[in-house]
Amino acid sequence: MSTKIISWNVNGLRACVAKNTFYPFVEEEKPDILCLQETKLQEGQIDLLLNDYHAY
C-alpha cells in the first residue's frame, strides 16, 4: 500500500478555483494527503467542497 502526498503552493486559492484548475487537479490526482500553501484566504471567502477530506 502506498500513500500519495501532494504539497501545492497555490499562490492564491480563489484565483485557482476561479480558473477551474483546483478541483479537476484534485479529482485527477486523488491524493491521500493534500497540503496547500499560500492560499491567501480570509475566513469565509470561499467554501471548499472536498468530499472525503478533512481540513486542519
mmCIF file as Biopython writes it, N, C-alpha, C and O atoms, coordinates in Angstrom:
data_model
#
loop_
_atom_site.group_PDB
_atom_site.id
_atom_site.type_symbol
_atom_site.label_atom_id
_atom_site.label_alt_id
_atom_site.label_comp_id
_atom_site.label_asym_id
_atom_site.label_entity_id
_atom_site.label_seq_id
_atom_site.pdbx_PDB_ins_code
_atom_site.Cartn_x
_atom_site.Cartn_y
_atom_site.Cartn_z
_atom_site.occupancy
_atom_site.B_iso_or_equiv
_atom_site.auth_seq_id
_atom_site.auth_asym_id
_atom_site.pdbx_PDB_model_num
ATOM 1   N N  . MET A ? 1  ? 0.844   -1.178 0.000   1.0 0.0 1  A 1 
ATOM 2   C CA . MET A ? 1  ? 0.000   0.000  0.000   1.0 0.0 1  A 1 
ATOM 3   C C  . MET A ? 1  ? 0.892   1.246  0.000   1.0 0.0 1  A 1 
ATOM 4   O O  . MET A ? 1  ? 1.890   1.300  0.719   1.0 0.0 1  A 1 
ATOM 5   N N  . SER A ? 2  ? 0.536   2.218  -0.790  1.0 0.0 2  A 1 
ATOM 6   C CA . SER A ? 2  ? 1.299   3.468  -0.848  1.0 0.0 2  A 1 
ATOM 7   C C  . SER A ? 2  ? 0.391   4.643  -0.479  1.0 0.0 2  A 1 
ATOM 8   O O  . SER A ? 2  ? -0.835  4.560  -0.559  1.0 0.0 2  A 1 
ATOM 9   N N  . THR A ? 3  ? 1.029   5.724  -0.076  1.0 0.0 3  A 1 
ATOM 10  C CA . THR A ? 3  ? 0.324   6.948  0.284   1.0 0.0 3  A 1 
ATOM 11  C C  . THR A ? 3  ? 0.767   8.051  -0.658  1.0 0.0 3  A 1 
ATOM 12  O O  . THR A ? 3  ? 1.965   8.291  -0.814  1.0 0.0 3  A 1 
ATOM 13  N N  . LYS A ? 4  ? -0.177  8.718  -1.281  1.0 0.0 4  A 1 
ATOM 14  C CA . LYS A ? 4  ? 0.139   9.807  -2.205  1.0 0.0 4  A 1 
ATOM 15  C C  . LYS A ? 4  ? -0.039  11.135 -1.479  1.0 0.0 4  A 1 
ATOM 16  O O  . LYS A ? 4  ? -1.137  11.476 -1.040  1.0 0.0 4  A 1 
ATOM 17  N N  . ILE A ? 5  ? 1.069   11.885 -1.360  1.0 0.0 5  A 1 
ATOM 18  C CA . ILE A ? 5  ? 1.056   13.187 -0.695  1.0 0.0 5  A 1 
ATOM 19  C C  . ILE A ? 5  ? 1.379   14.259 -1.724  1.0 0.0 5  A 1 
ATOM 20  O O  . ILE A ? 5  ? 2.366   14.153 -2.453  1.0 0.0 5  A 1 
ATOM 21  N N  . ILE A ? 6  ? 0.547   15.288 -1.780  1.0 0.0 6  A 1 
ATOM 22  C CA . ILE A ? 6  ? 0.798   16.413 -2.687  1.0 0.0 6  A 1 
ATOM 23  C C  . ILE A ? 6  ? 0.894   17.681 -1.854  1.0 0.0 6  A 1 
ATOM 24  O O  . ILE A ? 6  ? 0.018   17.972 -1.039  1.0 0.0 6  A 1 
ATOM 25  N N  . SER A ? 7  ? 1.959   18.426 -2.067  1.0 0.0 7  A 1 
ATOM 26  C CA . SER A ? 7  ? 2.143   19.735 -1.454  1.0 0.0 7  A 1 
ATOM 27  C C  . SER A ? 7  ? 2.116   20.752 -2.586  1.0 0.0 7  A 1 
ATOM 28  O O  . SER A ? 7  ? 2.936   20.689 -3.502  1.0 0.0 7  A 1 
ATOM 29  N N  . TRP A ? 8  ? 1.168   21.694 -2.524  1.0 0.0 8  A 1 
ATOM 30  C CA . TRP A ? 8  ? 0.955   22.610 -3.647  1.0 0.0 8  A 1 
ATOM 31  C C  . TRP A ? 8  ? 0.951   24.049 -3.147  1.0 0.0 8  A 1 
ATOM 32  O O  . TRP A ? 8  ? 0.153   24.402 -2.279  1.0 0.0 8  A 1 
ATOM 33  N N  . ASN A ? 9  ? 1.823   24.869 -3.680  1.0 0.0 9  A 1 
ATOM 34  C CA . ASN A ? 9  ? 1.832   26.302 -3.402  1.0 0.0 9  A 1 
ATOM 35  C C  . ASN A ? 9  ? 0.892   26.940 -4.423  1.0 0.0 9  A 1 
ATOM 36  O O  . ASN A ? 9  ? 1.285   27.215 -5.557  1.0 0.0 9  A 1 
ATOM 37  N N  . VAL A ? 10 ? -0.342  27.169 -4.011  1.0 0.0 10 A 1 
ATOM 38  C CA . VAL A ? 10 ? -1.360  27.648 -4.954  1.0 0.0 10 A 1 
ATOM 39  C C  . VAL A ? 10 ? -1.265  29.138 -5.246  1.0 0.0 10 A 1 
ATOM 40  O O  . VAL A ? 10 ? -1.821  29.606 -6.239  1.0 0.0 10 A 1 
ATOM 41  N N  . ASN A ? 11 ? -0.561  29.902 -4.386  1.0 0.0 11 A 1 
ATOM 42  C CA . ASN A ? 11 ? -0.375  31.344 -4.585  1.0 0.0 11 A 1 
ATOM 43  C C  . ASN A ? 11 ? -1.709  32.056 -4.843  1.0 0.0 11 A 1 
ATOM 44  O O  . ASN A ? 11 ? -1.838  32.832 -5.790  1.0 0.0 11 A 1 
ATOM 45  N N  . GLY A ? 12 ? -2.680  31.782 -3.999  1.0 0.0 12 A 1 
ATOM 46  C CA . GLY A ? 12 ? -4.000  32.416 -4.113  1.0 0.0 12 A 1 
ATOM 47  C C  . GLY A ? 12 ? -5.039  31.399 -4.542  1.0 0.0 12 A 1 
ATOM 48  O O  . GLY A ? 12 ? -5.228  31.166 -5.736  1.0 0.0 12 A 1 
ATOM 49  N N  . LEU A ? 13 ? -5.705  30.798 -3.588  1.0 0.0 13 A 1 
ATOM 50  C CA . LEU A ? 13 ? -6.650  29.721 -3.897  1.0 0.0 13 A 1 
ATOM 51  C C  . LEU A ? 13 ? -7.899  30.210 -4.617  1.0 0.0 13 A 1 
ATOM 52  O O  . LEU A ? 13 ? -8.447  29.486 -5.448  1.0 0.0 13 A 1 
ATOM 53  N N  . ARG A ? 14 ? -8.362  31.423 -4.316  1.0 0.0 14 A 1 
ATOM 54  C CA . ARG A ? 14 ? -9.561  31.934 -5.015  1.0 0.0 14 A 1 
ATOM 55  C C  . ARG A ? 14 ? -9.325  31.991 -6.516  1.0 0.0 14 A 1 
ATOM 56  O O  . ARG A ? 14 ? -10.200 31.597 -7.288  1.0 0.0 14 A 1 
ATOM 57  N N  . ALA A ? 15 ? -8.170  32.468 -6.944  1.0 0.0 15 A 1 
ATOM 58  C CA . ALA A ? 15 ? -7.862  32.547 -8.376  1.0 0.0 15 A 1 
ATOM 59  C C  . ALA A ? 15 ? -7.768  31.156 -8.984  1.0 0.0 15 A 1 
ATOM 60  O O  . ALA A ? 15 ? -8.214  30.930 -10.109 1.0 0.0 15 A 1 
ATOM 61  N N  . CYS A ? 16 ? -7.194  30.239 -8.247  1.0 0.0 16 A 1 
ATOM 62  C CA . CYS A ? 16 ? -7.052  28.868 -8.733  1.0 0.0 16 A 1 
ATOM 63  C C  . CYS A ? 16 ? -8.424  28.216 -8.938  1.0 0.0 16 A 1 
ATOM 64  O O  . CYS A ? 16 ? -8.650  27.531 -9.935  1.0 0.0 16 A 1 
ATOM 65  N N  . VAL A ? 17 ? -9.329  28.433 -7.992  1.0 0.0 17 A 1 
ATOM 66  C CA . VAL A ? 17 ? -10.687 27.890 -8.114  1.0 0.0 17 A 1 
ATOM 67  C C  . VAL A ? 17 ? -11.418 28.575 -9.269  1.0 0.0 17 A 1 
ATOM 68  O O  . VAL A ? 17 ? -12.126 27.913 -10.028 1.0 0.0 17 A 1 
ATOM 69  N N  . ALA A ? 18 ? -11.255 29.892 -9.412  1.0 0.0 18 A 1 
ATOM 70  C CA . ALA A ? 18 ? -11.923 30.640 -10.485 1.0 0.0 18 A 1 
ATOM 71  C C  . ALA A ? 18 ? -11.457 30.190 -11.865 1.0 0.0 18 A 1 
ATOM 72  O O  . ALA A ? 18 ? -12.244 30.189 -12.811 1.0 0.0 18 A 1 
ATOM 73  N N  . LYS A ? 19 ? -10.192 29.810 -11.992 1.0 0.0 19 A 1 
ATOM 74  C CA . LYS A ? 19 ? -9.656  29.342 -13.281 1.0 0.0 19 A 1 
ATOM 75  C C  . LYS A ? 19 ? -10.048 27.898 -13.567 1.0 0.0 19 A 1 
ATOM 76  O O  . LYS A ? 19 ? -9.707  27.349 -14.615 1.0 0.0 19 A 1 
ATOM 77  N N  . ASN A ? 20 ? -10.768 27.289 -12.626 1.0 0.0 20 A 1 
ATOM 78  C CA . ASN A ? 20 ? -11.212 25.905 -12.763 1.0 0.0 20 A 1 
ATOM 79  C C  . ASN A ? 20 ? -10.039 24.936 -12.901 1.0 0.0 20 A 1 
ATOM 80  O O  . ASN A ? 20 ? -10.105 23.989 -13.685 1.0 0.0 20 A 1 
ATOM 81  N N  . THR A ? 21 ? -8.974  25.168 -12.148 1.0 0.0 21 A 1 
ATOM 82  C CA . THR A ? 21 ? -7.837  24.246 -12.166 1.0 0.0 21 A 1 
ATOM 83  C C  . THR A ? 21 ? -7.726  23.444 -10.878 1.0 0.0 21 A 1 
ATOM 84  O O  . THR A ? 21 ? -7.101  22.383 -10.869 1.0 0.0 21 A 1 
ATOM 85  N N  . PHE A ? 22 ? -8.316  23.926 -9.793  1.0 0.0 22 A 1 
ATOM 86  C CA . PHE A ? 22 ? -8.147  23.261 -8.498  1.0 0.0 22 A 1 
ATOM 87  C C  . PHE A ? 22 ? -8.887  21.927 -8.421  1.0 0.0 22 A 1 
ATOM 88  O O  . PHE A ? 22 ? -8.263  20.887 -8.212  1.0 0.0 22 A 1 
ATOM 89  N N  . TYR A ? 23 ? -10.197 21.947 -8.586  1.0 0.0 23 A 1 
ATOM 90  C CA . TYR A ? 23 ? -10.980 20.719 -8.433  1.0 0.0 23 A 1 
ATOM 91  C C  . TYR A ? 23 ? -10.606 19.641 -9.454  1.0 0.0 23 A 1 
ATOM 92  O O  . TYR A ? 23 ? -10.475 18.479 -9.069  1.0 0.0 23 A 1 
ATOM 93  N N  . PRO A ? 24 ? -10.428 19.974 -10.738 1.0 0.0 24 A 1 
ATOM 94  C CA . PRO A ? 24 ? -10.007 18.931 -11.687 1.0 0.0 24 A 1 
ATOM 95  C C  . PRO A ? 24 ? -8.666  18.292 -11.305 1.0 0.0 24 A 1 
ATOM 96  O O  . PRO A ? 24 ? -8.483  17.085 -11.464 1.0 0.0 24 A 1 
ATOM 97  N N  . PHE A ? 25 ? -7.734  19.106 -10.802 1.0 0.0 25 A 1 
ATOM 98  C CA . PHE A ? 25 ? -6.435  18.573 -10.388 1.0 0.0 25 A 1 
ATOM 99  C C  . PHE A ? 25 ? -6.596  17.572 -9.248  1.0 0.0 25 A 1 
ATOM 100 O O  . PHE A ? 25 ? -6.034  16.478 -9.293  1.0 0.0 25 A 1 
ATOM 101 N N  . VAL A ? 26 ? -7.363  17.947 -8.232  1.0 0.0 26 A 1 
ATOM 102 C CA . VAL A ? 26 ? -7.561  17.064 -7.079  1.0 0.0 26 A 1 
ATOM 103 C C  . VAL A ? 26 ? -8.285  15.789 -7.500  1.0 0.0 26 A 1 
ATOM 104 O O  . VAL A ? 26 ? -7.925  14.700 -7.052  1.0 0.0 26 A 1 
ATOM 105 N N  . GLU A ? 27 ? -9.294  15.909 -8.349  1.0 0.0 27 A 1 
ATOM 106 C CA . GLU A ? 27 ? -10.032 14.731 -8.811  1.0 0.0 27 A 1 
ATOM 107 C C  . GLU A ? 27 ? -9.147  13.801 -9.626  1.0 0.0 27 A 1 
ATOM 108 O O  . GLU A ? 27 ? -9.258  12.580 -9.511  1.0 0.0 27 A 1 
ATOM 109 N N  . GLU A ? 28 ? -8.276  14.364 -10.444 1.0 0.0 28 A 1 
ATOM 110 C CA . GLU A ? 28 ? -7.405  13.538 -11.287 1.0 0.0 28 A 1 
ATOM 111 C C  . GLU A ? 28 ? -6.301  12.865 -10.473 1.0 0.0 28 A 1 
ATOM 112 O O  . GLU A ? 28 ? -6.024  11.680 -10.659 1.0 0.0 28 A 1 
ATOM 113 N N  . GLU A ? 29 ? -5.676  13.612 -9.580  1.0 0.0 29 A 1 
ATOM 114 C CA . GLU A ? 29 ? -4.535  13.092 -8.824  1.0 0.0 29 A 1 
ATOM 115 C C  . GLU A ? 29 ? -4.937  12.217 -7.639  1.0 0.0 29 A 1 
ATOM 116 O O  . GLU A ? 29 ? -4.191  11.316 -7.256  1.0 0.0 29 A 1 
ATOM 117 N N  . LYS A ? 30 ? -6.099  12.473 -7.059  1.0 0.0 30 A 1 
ATOM 118 C CA . LYS A ? 30 ? -6.620  11.712 -5.921  1.0 0.0 30 A 1 
ATOM 119 C C  . LYS A ? 30 ? -5.578  11.507 -4.810  1.0 0.0 30 A 1 
ATOM 120 O O  . LYS A ? 30 ? -5.263  10.371 -4.456  1.0 0.0 30 A 1 
ATOM 121 N N  . PRO A ? 31 ? -5.050  12.604 -4.266  1.0 0.0 31 A 1 
ATOM 122 C CA . PRO A ? 31 ? -4.052  12.437 -3.204  1.0 0.0 31 A 1 
ATOM 123 C C  . PRO A ? 31 ? -4.684  11.948 -1.899  1.0 0.0 31 A 1 
ATOM 124 O O  . PRO A ? 31 ? -5.836  12.264 -1.601  1.0 0.0 31 A 1 
ATOM 125 N N  . ASP A ? 32 ? -3.926  11.183 -1.137  1.0 0.0 32 A 1 
ATOM 126 C CA . ASP A ? 32 ? -4.370  10.781 0.194   1.0 0.0 32 A 1 
ATOM 127 C C  . ASP A ? 32 ? -4.239  11.951 1.161   1.0 0.0 32 A 1 
ATOM 128 O O  . ASP A ? 32 ? -5.071  12.138 2.048   1.0 0.0 32 A 1 
ATOM 129 N N  . ILE A ? 33 ? -3.185  12.732 0.976   1.0 0.0 33 A 1 
ATOM 130 C CA . ILE A ? 33 ? -2.941  13.929 1.784   1.0 0.0 33 A 1 
ATOM 131 C C  . ILE A ? 33 ? -2.667  15.081 0.835   1.0 0.0 33 A 1 
ATOM 132 O O  . ILE A ? 33 ? -1.814  14.975 -0.047  1.0 0.0 33 A 1 
ATOM 133 N N  . LEU A ? 34 ? -3.388  16.181 1.013   1.0 0.0 34 A 1 
ATOM 134 C CA . LEU A ? 34 ? -3.222  17.370 0.171   1.0 0.0 34 A 1 
ATOM 135 C C  . LEU A ? 34 ? -2.868  18.551 1.062   1.0 0.0 34 A 1 
ATOM 136 O O  . LEU A ? 34 ? -3.666  18.960 1.905   1.0 0.0 34 A 1 
ATOM 137 N N  . CYS A ? 35 ? -1.674  19.096 0.875   1.0 0.0 35 A 1 
ATOM 138 C CA . CYS A ? 35 ? -1.204  20.247 1.657   1.0 0.0 35 A 1 
ATOM 139 C C  . CYS A ? 35 ? -1.204  21.469 0.756   1.0 0.0 35 A 1 
ATOM 140 O O  . CYS A ? 35 ? -0.595  21.458 -0.314  1.0 0.0 35 A 1 
ATOM 141 N N  . LEU A ? 36 ? -1.887  22.524 1.186   1.0 0.0 36 A 1 
ATOM 142 C CA . LEU A ? 36 ? -1.981  23.749 0.390   1.0 0.0 36 A 1 
ATOM 143 C C  . LEU A ? 36 ? -1.257  24.880 1.103   1.0 0.0 36 A 1 
ATOM 144 O O  . LEU A ? 36 ? -1.514  25.150 2.276   1.0 0.0 36 A 1 
ATOM 145 N N  . GLN A ? 37 ? -0.355  25.539 0.392   1.0 0.0 37 A 1 
ATOM 146 C CA . GLN A ? 37 ? 0.376   26.674 0.936   1.0 0.0 37 A 1 
ATOM 147 C C  . GLN A ? 37 ? -0.018  27.939 0.189   1.0 0.0 37 A 1 
ATOM 148 O O  . GLN A ? 37 ? -0.441  27.891 -0.966  1.0 0.0 37 A 1 
ATOM 149 N N  . GLU A ? 38 ? 0.128   29.069 0.868   1.0 0.0 38 A 1 
ATOM 150 C CA . GLU A ? 38 ? -0.137  30.395 0.310   1.0 0.0 38 A 1 
ATOM 151 C C  . GLU A ? 38 ? -1.529  30.499 -0.312  1.0 0.0 38 A 1 
ATOM 152 O O  . GLU A ? 38 ? -1.685  30.959 -1.443  1.0 0.0 38 A 1 
ATOM 153 N N  . THR A ? 39 ? -2.528  30.066 0.441   1.0 0.0 39 A 1 
ATOM 154 C CA . THR A ? 39 ? -3.906  30.151 -0.055  1.0 0.0 39 A 1 
ATOM 155 C C  . THR A ? 39 ? -4.396  31.594 -0.091  1.0 0.0 39 A 1 
ATOM 156 O O  . THR A ? 39 ? -5.263  31.933 -0.897  1.0 0.0 39 A 1 
ATOM 157 N N  . LYS A ? 40 ? -3.854  32.439 0.769   1.0 0.0 40 A 1 
ATOM 158 C CA . LYS A ? 40 ? -4.219  33.861 0.859   1.0 0.0 40 A 1 
ATOM 159 C C  . LYS A ? 40 ? -5.718  34.061 1.087   1.0 0.0 40 A 1 
ATOM 160 O O  . LYS A ? 40 ? -6.311  35.016 0.586   1.0 0.0 40 A 1 
ATOM 161 N N  . LEU A ? 41 ? -6.311  33.159 1.841   1.0 0.0 41 A 1 
ATOM 162 C CA . LEU A ? 41 ? -7.746  33.228 2.112   1.0 0.0 41 A 1 
ATOM 163 C C  . LEU A ? 41 ? -8.023  33.828 3.477   1.0 0.0 41 A 1 
ATOM 164 O O  . LEU A ? 41 ? -7.285  33.601 4.436   1.0 0.0 41 A 1 
ATOM 165 N N  . GLN A ? 42 ? -9.084  34.587 3.544   1.0 0.0 42 A 1 
ATOM 166 C CA . GLN A ? 42 ? -9.648  35.023 4.812   1.0 0.0 42 A 1 
ATOM 167 C C  . GLN A ? 42 ? -10.810 34.074 5.116   1.0 0.0 42 A 1 
ATOM 168 O O  . GLN A ? 42 ? -11.410 33.508 4.202   1.0 0.0 42 A 1 
ATOM 169 N N  . GLU A ? 43 ? -11.116 33.907 6.374   1.0 0.0 43 A 1 
ATOM 170 C CA . GLU A ? 43 ? -12.196 33.009 6.763   1.0 0.0 43 A 1 
ATOM 171 C C  . GLU A ? 43 ? -13.498 33.411 6.075   1.0 0.0 43 A 1 
ATOM 172 O O  . GLU A ? 43 ? -13.883 34.580 6.100   1.0 0.0 43 A 1 
ATOM 173 N N  . GLY A ? 44 ? -14.176 32.439 5.460   1.0 0.0 44 A 1 
ATOM 174 C CA . GLY A ? 44 ? -15.461 32.666 4.823   1.0 0.0 44 A 1 
ATOM 175 C C  . GLY A ? 44 ? -15.411 33.153 3.382   1.0 0.0 44 A 1 
ATOM 176 O O  . GLY A ? 44 ? -16.464 33.386 2.789   1.0 0.0 44 A 1 
ATOM 177 N N  . GLN A ? 45 ? -14.223 33.316 2.794   1.0 0.0 45 A 1 
ATOM 178 C CA . GLN A ? 45 ? -14.150 33.820 1.413   1.0 0.0 45 A 1 
ATOM 179 C C  . GLN A ? 45 ? -14.658 32.802 0.396   1.0 0.0 45 A 1 
ATOM 180 O O  . GLN A ? 45 ? -15.379 33.159 -0.535  1.0 0.0 45 A 1 
ATOM 181 N N  . ILE A ? 46 ? -14.289 31.553 0.570   1.0 0.0 46 A 1 
ATOM 182 C CA . ILE A ? 46 ? -14.810 30.509 -0.311  1.0 0.0 46 A 1 
ATOM 183 C C  . ILE A ? 46 ? -15.075 29.264 0.522   1.0 0.0 46 A 1 
ATOM 184 O O  . ILE A ? 46 ? -14.489 29.081 1.589   1.0 0.0 46 A 1 
ATOM 185 N N  . ASP A ? 47 ? -15.958 28.415 0.028   1.0 0.0 47 A 1 
ATOM 186 C CA . ASP A ? 47 ? -16.219 27.128 0.660   1.0 0.0 47 A 1 
ATOM 187 C C  . ASP A ? 47 ? -15.594 26.048 -0.207  1.0 0.0 47 A 1 
ATOM 188 O O  . ASP A ? 47 ? -15.994 25.850 -1.354  1.0 0.0 47 A 1 
ATOM 189 N N  . LEU A ? 48 ? -14.619 25.357 0.345   1.0 0.0 48 A 1 
ATOM 190 C CA . LEU A ? 48 ? -14.015 24.250 -0.389  1.0 0.0 48 A 1 
ATOM 191 C C  . LEU A ? 48 ? -14.852 23.005 -0.166  1.0 0.0 48 A 1 
ATOM 192 O O  . LEU A ? 48 ? -15.082 22.598 0.972   1.0 0.0 48 A 1 
ATOM 193 N N  . LEU A ? 49 ? -15.296 22.416 -1.231  1.0 0.0 49 A 1 
ATOM 194 C CA . LEU A ? 49 ? -16.089 21.202 -1.148  1.0 0.0 49 A 1 
ATOM 195 C C  . LEU A ? 49 ? -15.230 20.034 -1.604  1.0 0.0 49 A 1 
ATOM 196 O O  . LEU A ? 49 ? -15.232 19.660 -2.776  1.0 0.0 49 A 1 
ATOM 197 N N  . LEU A ? 50 ? -14.503 19.473 -0.664  1.0 0.0 50 A 1 
ATOM 198 C CA . LEU A ? 50 ? -13.652 18.324 -0.963  1.0 0.0 50 A 1 
ATOM 199 C C  . LEU A ? 50 ? -14.184 17.130 -0.183  1.0 0.0 50 A 1 
ATOM 200 O O  . LEU A ? 50 ? -13.870 16.951 0.994   1.0 0.0 50 A 1 
ATOM 201 N N  . ASN A ? 51 ? -14.984 16.324 -0.848  1.0 0.0 51 A 1 
ATOM 202 C CA . ASN A ? 51 ? -15.535 15.147 -0.196  1.0 0.0 51 A 1 
ATOM 203 C C  . ASN A ? 51 ? -14.410 14.198 0.187   1.0 0.0 51 A 1 
ATOM 204 O O  . ASN A ? 51 ? -13.416 14.073 -0.528  1.0 0.0 51 A 1 
ATOM 205 N N  . ASP A ? 52 ? -14.576 13.540 1.307   1.0 0.0 52 A 1 
ATOM 206 C CA . ASP A ? 52 ? -13.625 12.551 1.821   1.0 0.0 52 A 1 
ATOM 207 C C  . ASP A ? 52 ? -12.317 13.153 2.313   1.0 0.0 52 A 1 
ATOM 208 O O  . ASP A ? 52 ? -11.356 12.417 2.533   1.0 0.0 52 A 1 
ATOM 209 N N  . TYR A ? 53 ? -12.250 14.473 2.493   1.0 0.0 53 A 1 
ATOM 210 C CA . TYR A ? 53 ? -11.052 15.125 3.038   1.0 0.0 53 A 1 
ATOM 211 C C  . TYR A ? 53 ? -11.435 15.881 4.304   1.0 0.0 53 A 1 
ATOM 212 O O  . TYR A ? 53 ? -12.569 16.335 4.459   1.0 0.0 53 A 1 
ATOM 213 N N  . HIS A ? 54 ? -10.469 16.006 5.202   1.0 0.0 54 A 1 
ATOM 214 C CA . HIS A ? 54 ? -10.643 16.771 6.435   1.0 0.0 54 A 1 
ATOM 215 C C  . HIS A ? 54 ? -9.678  17.936 6.414   1.0 0.0 54 A 1 
ATOM 216 O O  . HIS A ? 54 ? -8.517  17.770 6.039   1.0 0.0 54 A 1 
ATOM 217 N N  . ALA A ? 55 ? -10.133 19.103 6.807   1.0 0.0 55 A 1 
ATOM 218 C CA . ALA A ? 55 ? -9.274  20.294 6.833   1.0 0.0 55 A 1 
ATOM 219 C C  . ALA A ? 55 ? -8.687  20.482 8.227   1.0 0.0 55 A 1 
ATOM 220 O O  . ALA A ? 55 ? -9.364  20.306 9.239   1.0 0.0 55 A 1 
ATOM 221 N N  . TYR A ? 56 ? -7.416  20.842 8.247   1.0 0.0 56 A 1 
ATOM 222 C CA . TYR A ? 56 ? -6.721  21.121 9.515   1.0 0.0 56 A 1 
ATOM 223 C C  . TYR A ? 56 ? -6.014  22.435 9.406   1.0 0.0 56 A 1 
ATOM 224 O O  . TYR A ? 56 ? -5.364  22.867 10.358  1.0 0.0 56 A 1 
#
